[in-house]
Amino acid sequence: MNDPSLPSPEAPPPRTVPARDADPTRGLTPPLIRTAETDEMKALVQRRLQGASPWSGPLLRRALGDAFRKLDPRQLIANPVIFVVEVGALLTTLATLAQLFAPDPSQRAGIGFGLQISLWLWFTVLFATFAEALAEARGKAQAETLRATKKETPARRLRAGQPEVVTSSQLRKGDIVLVEAGETIPADGEVIAGIAYVNEAAITGESAPVLKEPGTDIRSAVTAGTQVVSDSITIRVTADPGESFLDRMIALVEGARRQKTPNEVALTILLAGLTIIFLLAVATLEPFAIYSGGPVSVVVLVALLVCLIPTTIGGLLSAIGIAGMDRVARFNVLALSGRAVEAAGDVDVLLLDKTGTITYGNRLAAEILPAPGVSLAEAVQVAHQASLGDETPEGRSLLALASHLGATTADPPTPPELIPFSAQTRLSGTRVDGHEYLKGAPDALATRTGMPLPPTLVEAAERIAREGGTPLALAQDRRLVGLVHFKDTVKPGLRQRFDEFRKMGVRTIMVTGDNPLTAATIAREAGVDEFVAQARPEDKIRIIREQQAAGHLVAMTGDGTNDAPALAQADVALAMHSGTAAAKEAANLVDLDSNPTKLIEVIALGKQLLITRGAITTFSIANDVAKYFAIVPAMFARTYPQLDTLNIMRLATPESAILAAVIFNALIIIALVPLALRGVGYRPAPAAELLRRNLLLYGVGGVIAPFAGIKLIDLVISAFRLA
């Protein structure tokens, strides 16, 4: 029986072709292949990215069980505020039991009040542990979905050139594996030979296969669990069992390796300090009460302490941090530390590579322009010879264009000697039969040959640069013979995204090795704030250090080995999953979709995390104002009737006022759990505007809401004669 959720056999399966992977000049077109396994993996990824509903039955049951286990004081002591509430609940429970078994019946008066206070204090602790457990349960649900994508697969390991079949768990870092069409890649690795299309639905949820080939910064990495759908590739394993990206994602999303971020630690210390101050203040009230002739019971003192300390943010602090990591994971970004997500919220300078980030990064040779006095056939032949052995996509596209334009492809009598590209020389080429064939930056080749560019080529180079392309010069034996026009395309929608950055107060700087004219054209089209042209790899580190020395937090995206030092220097570094192992090791965030503009979402999520934490902290502390007006007059109302003027809520009785405040204090935690998990709504705006909005909404709202809530609870208590 056919599954209705799958396409019918007659209908062609849906697919999209990423622009960077369709290269007609090389005859490379993604195959029309989509297997049932791909559909299954895609469904699993979609389920993971959507996230489990926190209010589903299984999640609630798991969270409730974990919440009771978290009541263990050895675990709870890590949260000083809630630990104090638990100690207070224990004290009121013991005091109530002492009343219950008191020999004098008069001492049993008010036992119902003490019992209710004790129960609501235990509920306060339970609601706090439940909030954290619910956030963790969502992460564990994601981890289970990820585990479903892990499968033990056979692998064809090459030893001395001979294949041997082993299981994927037997592979170790450095092993060489051959994977053919239709087979699953058994381990994370780097392509070292072959060109193939790989379906990465198990990681990205995208059915369209992507091109994988060696010798590039953006196409050589492969991931365990993905599927080769054309040809074959040889890979070098880069991760031992248990250390793959999938394993690291599982450990992070289920919270096994979550550590408190510096801001979270600082806030925890602040909350602990406030708790100590209120503890001392409440402890000094009893001597004054005894002196005035109106002693206050332990139950009332504990109730006052719990209502004054910041229990709301204390109970939700961990849940906010865990939920922040969960939101990043649902964007298909692997956060290697919570600190990176938090730091993203403070970023105010963003460094962007042009190639692959602002443009698609698939610069293809579009035309060859001969120099004056040089025939097109001669320029085409030089371009062909200069590209022999060049494994970069640009080099291969130039080789394909030259062949298409009629370049002879006969093998030379002796193998060509390769002249590798370097950031210093900015050229590459070959030496064949005593002749030198070069291609590179026009000014670099002019210096190398000692010949200035002819005026016609200078004009052509400027025209290409104005169009946003890249001109490369061609030379043979210290003679300039022409130009090659390499075309690249700016990604659509970037100008709007960079406008959002400006609203956030983030400055964008594009870094490129292109000449200043090309760089200016691309920068103007993309809408970046600044650009640095003709940059070398070490220039990126210099720019980052200069910005950091000026007090800025710098974020950067990258995918190549030459990006690794700058990624390591940046405060927030997003590496592409399709990039090199060196780049991913240096970064603290990895985008599994390999979309460099994803950093915009990461920065927004970081800001949302900080705003959520700040908003709930503001709301929690503002709550104390109302609870002060509820409890303090009630404590001394009988001794000092004049204090009744502070009872502005006109609460029914002192006991009702205290109980209403304690109940509100517990219920507000559970009421704010959805906000902690979802995060405060964020839109790009200056920091001052966001601060004003949150102070008005959560500061003023935090003062007003408890007055209404406590009064409403007091009416219910009075109606049912609970106190």
N, C-alpha and C positions, 0 to 999 in steps of 0.2 A: 504493500500500500504506500502510495507516495505521501511524503510529508508536505502538507500545504504551505509550510513556511519556506520551502525551497522553491527555486524557479522550476517551471515545467521543463521536461526534456526538450520540447520543441523551441522554447524561448531561449535566446542567447543569454548567457550569464552576464549580469551587469559588471562593468569594469571601467576603471579610469586609467589613463596613462599619465604618470607624472611627467611634466614637461622636461625635467632634467634627464629622464631616462630614455626618451625617444630620440634616437640619433640616426636620422635617415642616411646621413653621409657615410655612416659605418654599417648600414644595413641592420641596425639594432632596433627591434620593435618588440615590446613585451608580448609574450605568447598569450593566447586566449585559453588559459587553463584555470579551472577552479574546481577543486575536488570536494567531496563531502567532508573530508577532514578539515579543509579550510573553512567551510561553513560552521563546523562545530567550534573551531578555535575562534573564529570571528565572533560567534555568539558569546563565548566565554569572556572575551575581551570587552565586549559591549556591556555585559553584566558587571564586570569589574569597574569599568569607567563610570557607569551609572551609580554604582554604590548600592549597598543594601539599605532598605528603609529602616530607620532606627526604631520604628514603631511596629515592625513585624513581630508576630508571636515568638518564633524561635529566638530572635535577637533579644527580645525583652526577657525571655526566660533565662537565657544565658547570662545576660547582664545582671538580673536579679540574684542569681546564684553567686556570681562573682562579687556583687556588692556585699553580701553577707560575709564572704571570705575576707574581704578587705577590711572588715571591722576589727581584725586582729591588730592590737596596738603596735606590734612590731612592724607592721606595714604602714599603719596610720601615722606613726611618729614622723614620717617624711613630710607630712602636711601639718605644721604646727598648729594652725588655727583649728582644724577639724579634730586634731588630737586633744586640744583643750576642751572642745565641746564634748568629746567622748568621756573625758575625765569628769567633766561637769555632770553629764548624764549619769555616770556611775555614782557620783556623790549624792545627787538628788534621789536616786533609786535607793541607796543605803539609808539616807535620812528618812525616806518614806517608809521603808521596812521597819526602821527603828520606831517610828510613830505607831505602826501597825501592831507591834509587839510590846508597846509600852504598857506597864502595869496600871498606870493611872488613865482611866477612860477620858479624862479631860485633855490628855496629851494627844488623843487620837483625832481631835478636831482638825479639820482641814486636810484630812488624808486624801480625799478625792482630788483636791487641788494639786497636792504634791504628786499624786499618781499621774495626773494628766500632764503636768510639766515634764515629768520624767519620760513619759511616752513620747512627747513631742520633741524632746531633746534627742532621744534615740532615733526618731524619724529624721531629724536634721542631719545626724551623722550618716544614716542610711541613704538619704537622698544625695548627699555629697559623694559617697562611694558609688552609688548607682549611676550618677552622671559620668564619672570616670570610667566605670565598667561598660556603660553603653557606648561611649566613644571607642573603647578598646574592642568591643564586640564587633563594631563595624569594620575595624581593621582586620580582625581575625576572619571575618566573612570574606574580605578581599583576599586574604592569604589563602583561604581554602580554594577560592576560584583560581588563584595562580597555581596552586599545587595540582589542580586538575589539568593544567597545560603541560606539566612535567611528565614525561614518559621515558621509560628505559628503552633505548633504541639501539639496534646494531650499528656498528661503525666499521668502516674498512680502513684500518690503520696500516700505514706504509712503513715497513722496516726493510732497509737496504733495497728500496725500490719494489719490494714484494708485498702485496696486500695480505693482511690477516684480519679475520673477522673477530671483533671483540664487542663487549657491551659498552655503552656510553659511560658507565660508572668506572670502567677500567682505564679511561683516557686520562692522561696527565698533561700538565702544561708543557708545551714544546713538542708534543706528538704531532705527526703529519697524517692527515686523514683525507681520503678521496671520497667525494660525495657526488653521486650522479643524479640525473633527472628522475623525479618521483621519490627521492629519498629525503629523509629528515636529517637536518644538520645535528650531529650528536652533542656538540659542545660549542661554547663561545670560541671564536677564533678570528684569524686574519687570512684573507684570500692571498695565496702566494702564487697560484697558477690557474689559468682558465678564466673564461668569462661566462656567466650564467645569470639567469633571472631567478630571484628567490622570493617566495611568497612569505611575507612577514606578518600574516594575519594573527598568528599566535601572540605577537607582541603589540602590534599597532591596531589590529582590527581592520586593516585596509586590505581588500582582496587583490588590488593591483600589484603584480610582482615588480620588484625593483632590481636594477642592474647591480651586479657585484663583479668587481674585477680587481686585480692587484695593482699596486703602484699608485694608488690615489688616496687622498685624505678623506674622501667622502663616500667611497664605495667599497672599501676593502673589508670592513668589519661585518661579521655574521654572528648570529645568535642561536644558541641551542633551542631546538623546538621549531625552528622555521624550516621551510621546505623548498628544495631546489626544484624548479619546474621546467628548466631547459638546460641542455648541455651538461657540463660537469665542472666542478671546481676542486682544487686542492687547497686545504686550509691548514694553518698551524694553530693548534689549540693554545688559547691564552689564559685559561682558567681551570683550576683543579675542581673535582667534584665538590659541591657545597659552596663554591665561591663564584658561581656564575651570576649574571645580572638578575636572573630569575630568582635565585636563592637569596640574593641581597634584598630584592624587592619584598620577598616573603617575610624576611626577618624585620624589615623596616615597617611595613604596613601593619603587621600584627603587634608592633610596639615592643618587640623583644630587645631592640637596641636603642630605644628612645632614651635620650638623656635630656635633662632640663637645659634650656638655652640660657645664656647669660642674663637676658632680661627677665626670664622666668625666675631664675635664682635670685636676682636682685629684688623682684617683687615679693618673692617668698620671704626674704629677709625683712623687707618693709612690713609685711603683714604680721610677721612674728614680733617685730618691734612694737607695732600698734597693740598687739594682743598683750604683751607684757605691760605696756603703759596702762591699758584698761584693767588688767588684772590687779595692778597695784592700786589703781583708783577705787576699784570695787572693794578690795580688801580693807582699805582705810575707812570705808563707810560704816562697817560694823561697830568699831569703837565709838564713832560719833553717835551712832544710833543708840548704843547702850547708854552713853552719857546723857542723851536727851530723854531717856526713859522709854524709848520705843525700839527695842531690839528687833533686828530683821532676821528672818529664818535663812538657813543655808539654801533652801529651794529658791527663795526670791533673789538672793545674792547671785546664785548661779544663773538664774534666768536673766538678770540684768547684764551679767558679764557676756553671756552668749549673744544677747541682742545687740550689745555695743561693739563687740569685735567683728571684723569684716568677714562674717561666715559665708556670705553669698559668693564673693570672689574666691575665698578660700576653698569652697566646695566645687567651684567650676574651673579653677585655674588649670588643672591637669587636663580636663576635658577639652578646653579651648586649644591647648597645644597639640593634643592628639588629633583633634578634628582638623586643625590646620594642616598637619602632615597628610591626613586622609584626603583633603581637598586637592593637594598637590599631586598625590598619587593618582587621583581620578582624572587629572590632566595628562596622565601618562608620562609624568616626570619622576625620575628616581632621585629623591633627595637623600644624599649621603649623610646629611646631618640636619637636625632641626635648626641649628644655628644659621645655615644658609638661607632657609625660608624666612626666618626672622630678619636676617640682615637685608634680604631683598626689599623688605618694607621700608628700609632707611636709605636705599640707593638713591643718589641724586646725579650720578654721571654714568652713562652707558656707552661702552666702547663696542663698536660693531665692525666686523670685517665686511668688506664690500662683497667679495666673491662668496656665494653660497648663503649669505645672510640678507644683504640688500638686493643682490641679483641672484638669479637661479644658479649661477656657478657652472653652467655648461657652455663656456665660451667655445664657439665653433667657428672654424675658418669659413668665411663667406666669400671672399674674393682675393685674388692675387693681382697686384698692380705693378707692372714692370717699371724700372727706372728709364729715363731718357736714353735712347741708344741701345736698349736691351730688349730683346724679343720676349713676348709672353712665354713662348716655349722654354726659353733659357731660364726665366724666373721660376717657372713651374718646376723645372728639373732641379734647380737649387733648393726650392722648398721641399721637394721630395727627398733629396739627399740629406738635408739638414734634419729631417724628421725620422730618419732610420733609427730604430732603437728607442725612440721617445715613447714611453709607455703611458704618458699622461693623456687624458681625453682630448686636450687641445692638440697635442702632437699627432694623435691618431686621426683626428678630424682633418688636420692639414695634409697628412699622408693620403687620406681618402680623397680630399679635394684635388690634390695634385695628380693622383691616378686618374680621377674622373676627367681632368683637363688634358690628359695625354702623356703624363710623365712615363718614361721607360722604367720598367721594374726588373730588369735583368740583374741577377746577382753579380756583385763586383768580384774581380779576381781574388781580392783579399778582403777579409771581414773588416767592416768599418770600425774605426776607433772612436768611441763615444766621447763627446765633450759634455759632461753633465752640467745642468743648470745649477747656479748658486745665487744666493741673495746679493752677493758682492759683485759678481760679474754681470748678472741679469741677462745672460745669453746661454745658448746651448747649441749643439750641433754634432758634426762628425768629421773625421779625417778619412778620406778614401783615396787610395792610389796617389798619395802626395798632395791631394787637394783638400782645402778646408772649406766646409759648408756650415754657415752659421745662421741662426735666427735669434732675435732678441730685441730689447728696447732700442728704439732708434738712436738715442744719444749714446747708449753703451756700444752699439756697433760703429757709430761714427768715431768714437774714441779708439775702438779696437782697430779699425781700418785706417784711421788718420785722414779720412775723407768726410767732409761735411755732406749732409743730406742735400741732394739737388732741390732747388726751389719747388719743382712740381711735386716731389715727394713730401716736402714740408707742408705744402698746401693740402695734400691728400691726408697726411697724418692729422692735421688740425681738423679737417672735415670729419674724419673717422672719430676723433675724440669728441667733437661737438655732438655727434650722434650717439655718444655714450659707448662706442665700441673701443677696442684696444688695437692700436697699430703695432705690428712687429716688423722690423726691418729684416731683409735677407742679404746675405753677403757671401761672396765666393773669393777666396784668396785675396783678402783685403780690398775687395771691390764691391760696392753696394749695388745690388741688382734689382731691388724692388721692395714692396711692402705687402704685408698680409693684413687683411681686415678681419679681426675676430669679433664676433657679435655676442653680446650678452644681453639679458633682459631684466629690467627692474621688476621685482615682484609687485603685483597689483595690491592696492590698499595700504601700502606702507606709509604714505603721507598722512592718512587719517590716524594710523597707529602712533606715529611720531607726534602728531598734534595732541593725542591723549597723554603722551609722555610729558609734553610741555605743561599741560594742565596739572600733572602730578608734581611738577617742579623738577623733572629729570631732564638733564641736558644730554643730547646724543652726539657722539663723535664717530664719524666713519673713518676707518683706516684702510688704506689701499696702497698697493705697489704701483698703481697706474700713474701716468703723468698728470700734472696739475689740471690740465684742460679737461681730460676725461673724468678725473675725480670731481671737478667742479660741476660738470654736466650731470653726473650720476647723483651727486649730493643735492643739486637743485631739483632734480626730478623726484628723488625719494623724500626730500623735505627734512634732511638732518640739519642740526644746528651748526656743526663744524665738520671739517674733514682734514685729514693729513694725507698728502700724496707722497708717492715714491718712498713709502715707509718700508723699513727692513724689520725683521722679527724683533730685534732688540729695541726698536723704536716703540713697540707696543708696551714693553715693560717700563721704558722711560716715561711714556705718557701716563701710565697707571700710577707710577710712583710720584710724579709731579702732582697729579690730581689728589692723591692720598695725602701728600705733604701739605696741600692747601686745605685739608680738612674734609674732603669729599669721600663718600663711599662709592666704590667703582664696581660696576658689573660688566661682564664681558662674555661673549659667546665665541666659540671656536670649535674646529673639528680636526685640525691638522697637528702633526708632530711639532711644527714650528710655533704653534699656538700654545703648547704646553707650559713654557715658562711664564707667559703672560697670564694664563688661566690660574696658575698657582699663585701669582702675585695678587690677582683681583680679589676683592672682598666676596663677591658672588660670581661664580664661574659656571656657565651652562655649556656643557659639551654635547655634541651630537652623538647619538648612539651609532650612527653610521660612520663616525670619525675613527681616528686611530686610537689604539689602546693607551698611548702616552697622553693624549688629550683627555680621555675619560678618567685616567688615574689622577691627573692634575686638578680636575674640576670637582666641585662639591654638589653639582646638580647634573643629571644626564637626562636629555630629552629622548625618549624612546621613539618618538615620531620624527626625530631629526629635523625639526622645524625651528630655525634660529629665532624667529619672531616670537616663539613661545615664551621667551624671557619677559615679554610684556605682561602675559598672564601671571607669570611667577611673581613679578614685582607687585602686581595688583593683589595677588593672594597674600603676599607678605604684608602689604599695607592693611589688608583686611584683618589679618591675624592680630597685628598691633592695635588696630582700632577696636576690634572686638574685646581684647583684653583690657584696653583703656576704658572702653565704654562700661563694661560690667564692673570694673574697679570703681569708677566714678559713681555708678548707680548704687553699689554696695555701701560705700562710705556715706553717700547722701542719705541712704535709708536710716542711718543712725539718728538723724535729727528727729524723725517722727517717733522712733522707738524710745528716745530719751523723754519726749513729752508724754509718752504713754506710761512708762514704768516709774521714772523718778518721782513724779507727784503721787503715784499710787503707793509707793513704798512708805512715804511719810505723811500720807493724807490724814491719818488718825492722830498723829503726834502734832503735826503742824497743819491745821485746817486751811491756813492761808495759802498753802501750796495748791489748793484746788483751782486757783486762778490759772495755773499752768495746764490744767486738764482741758485744753482747748478743743479736744475731740468729744468732750462730755461723755466719757466712757462710764458704764453703769456702776461698777464697783472696782476697788483696787485689785481684787483677785481676777476679775474679768479683764481688766486692762493688761495685767501682766500676762495672763494666759493668751489673750489675743495677740500681743506682741510676739510671744514665742511661736504661736501657730503661724503667723505671717512670716516670721523669720525662716521657718522650715519650708513653707509652701513656695516662697519666692525662688528658692533654689531649683525646685522641680519645674517651676514655671519658666525659668530662664534656660533650661536644658536645650530646647530647640534652637534658641538664639546662639548658644555656645557651640552647638554642632554645626549650624548653618553659617554662622558668622554674621556680623553686622553688615548691612548693605553698603557697598562701596561704589563710588563713581569718581572718575578722575577729577580732582579739584585741588587747589592750593591747600597746604597744610593748615593755614590759619582759618580758612573757611570750614574745613572738616572739624577743627577743634571747636569752633563756635557752635557748629551744628550739634556735635556730640555733648558739649557742656549744656546746651539748651535742652536737648532731648533726654539725656541720661542723668545729667546733674539736677536740673530742675524737676524732671520727671521722677528721679529717684527720691526727691524730697516729698513730692505731692502724692505719688502712688501709695506709699505706706499709710498716710493719713486716711485715705479712702479704704484701703484694705483692712487696716486694723479696726476702723469703725464698723465696717461690714461684719467682720468676724465677731466683734463685741456684741452686735445686735443678735447674731445667731446664738452666741453663748448665753445671752440674757434670755432669749426666747425659750431655749431648752433647759435653762437653769443649771448650766454646767459649772458655774462658779458663783 
